[in-house]
Amino acid sequence: MRVVIAEDSVLLREGISRLLIEAGCDIVAAVGDGPSLVDAVREHRPDVSVVDVRMPPTHRDEGLRAAIEARRVVPASPVLVLSQYVENSYAAELLADGRGAVGYLLKDRVADVRDFVDALRRVAGGGTAMDPEVVAQLLARSSRMDPLGTLTPREREVLSLMAEGRSNSAIAAALVVSDGAVEKHISNVFAKLNLETSSSDHRRVLAVLAYLRGV
């Protein structure tokens, strides 16, 4: 994979670069601020960008804003955002265009190189990769909200794994059920969230977005 890294901490930026190079990735640019990220995405058209949420000058959400701008400049450019803390609104903003190819992980996940690279590959392939801690918080909240509250416990499990970016076969393996059972549960989720088949929208992404927003 060709990767752009946007992280203002030199040590962390170099650490991520080294991990990804050892995993076989090609780092085409490593930058320290939002505008440089947008320029790098425009120039290199990477397979995926790894972006810190908080960057100069205020260290609030400049990285997130730059990631959204990069996806505007290069439509649906895959982006995996790293954050120190769980911020559900940030994950929802990334998914808001319904195109997929986005991820939101806590920085602690970078230490598990295999999982980190797997998440990058899912995002680069057009899927989603949401941090399990984000998903866990949403599970607790969704039980009080409709239409998410209408989902069965198994359907919520399937949706949580979808939010992490798992494929149908991976969900089946995790829950020890058949692929057909997973397909049935996903169809039920789509129906309960009123997500009709569309040529322009990705229903899996829209389901995760509804989950994040707590419709």
N, C-alpha and C positions, 0 to 999 in steps of 0.2 A: 504494500500500500504506500502511496505517496501522501505524506502527512505534513500539515502546517501546525506548529505549536505556538500558542499565544499565552505567555505566562510572564508576569513582571518580575518574579523572583528568579534570579539568575541560577541559583543552585537547583531549584525545582525544575526549571526549564531544561537545564543540562541533564538532570537526572532522568526526566521523562524521555528526552532525546536518546540517552544511552540505552534505556530499557527497550525503546521501540526499535532502535537500530539492531540491538542484539536479537530482537524478535523477527528481524528480516524486513523492517519497514525502511522506507527512504524518506528522510526528513528534508523536505524541499525548502522550508523556511522556519526559523524560530525567532519570534518577535516578542516585544515587551509591552505593547500598548494596542488599543483598539484600532486606530487608524491604520497602523502597520498590518494588522490582521486583515482588514478589508483589502488593502493593496496586495497582500500576499495571495489571498484567495483569487482576486481578479487576475493576477499575473500567472499563478501556477495551476489553478483549477485542480486542487488536490482531491484525492479520494476521500479524505476526511480531515477536519481541523479539530485540534484539541485546544479548548479555550477556558481560561480561568474566568469565573464570573466577575470577580472584583479586581479591577486594574486601575492604573493612574488615569486622571489625577485625583479623584475622590475616593477610589477604592470601594465603590458601592456596587454598581451594576454595569460599569463601562464595558466589560468583556461580553456580557450578555447582549447589550445593545449593539456592539460591534458584530457579534455572531449573527444577529437578526439582519443587520445591514448587509453583511457578507452574503446572506441567503437571498437578499433582495437584488444585489448586484449580480450574483451568479445563482440564479434560481435553484432552490432546493439543494444547494451545496451542503453536503453532510457535515454536521457539527456535533461534537461531543463536548459538553460543558462540564467543567469540574468546579465543585464548590466545597467550602469548608463545612458548611452546615446545610441541613435540609431546608429548602425554600420552595414550597410547592408552586408558588406563583411563577417562579422562574421557569420551571419545567413546563407549566401550562403555556407560557408565552412562546416558548420554542415550538410547541406543537400546534400553535394557533392557526398556522396556514394549512394544516391538514395534509401536508406533503410527506411527512415522515422524514427519515434520514437524520434523526436527532437523538441525542442521548443526554442524560443528566446523572452524573455520578459524584459521590463524595470522594474527596482526595485520598482518603484512606484506601480506596479500592485500587489505586495505582500500585500499591505494594504487592498485590496479587497479579503478577504480570500476565498470567494465562487468562484470567477473567477479564482483565483490562483490554488485552488484545482481542479477545472474543467480542467484547462490547464494541470495540472500534470496528471490527469486521461487520457486525450486524448493522451499525449505523452507516458504514460505507456502502452496504448492500441495499440501503433504502429503508431499513427497519428502525426500531426504537430500542433504547437501552436505558431503562430507568432504574435508579438505585433502589435496592430492596428496602432500605429504610424509608424512602419516600413512599413506596408501595405499602409498607406496613402502617404508616401513619394514615394513609388514605383508606385502608381497610377499616381501621377503627372509626374513621369519620363517616364512611359511606353507609354504615349500617343505620344511620339516623336520617339519611337523605333519600328522596325519590327522584328518578326511578331507580337509582342504584340500590335503594333499600328493597326493591322487589326481586333482586337477584338471589338465587339460592346460595348456600355456602359454597357448593361446588362451582357454581358459575362465578362467584367472586374469586375463588382460587384460580380459575382459568383466566379471568380478566387480570388478576395480579401478575400472573406469569406472562401474559401478553404484554403488560406494561413494562416488564423487564426485557422484552424483545425476543421471547422464546418462540420458536416455530411450533407448528401443530405437533410434530413428532416429538420435539423436546418436552412439550407440555404433557403429552401422553406418557412419556418415560418418567417424568417427575411425579405424576399422579398415579402411575401404574394402571392406566386404562388404555383402551384401544384408540387408534387415530379417529375411528368413526365416532366414538363417544365424545372426543374433543371437538370434532366438527359440529356435533349436535349442540354441545354446550355453547360454542361460539355463536351458532345461529340463534340460539335463545337469547344470548347477550345482545346481539344486534337487534333482535326484535323488541326486547324490553327497553332498549335505549332509542328505539325509533330510528334506526340507521338503515335506510333503504339502499338497495344496490344503486351505485352511481358510477358513471364512467370517469368523472372528474375528481372524486374523493376516495381516499383510502379508508375503508370502514374500520380496519384495525386501529389506524392512527386516531380516527375520530372517537372510537370507543375509549381509547386510552386518554384522549383529551377530555372526554366527558367524565371519566374517572378522576382525573386530576382536578377538574373544576368542581367536582362534587355536585353535579347537576341536581 
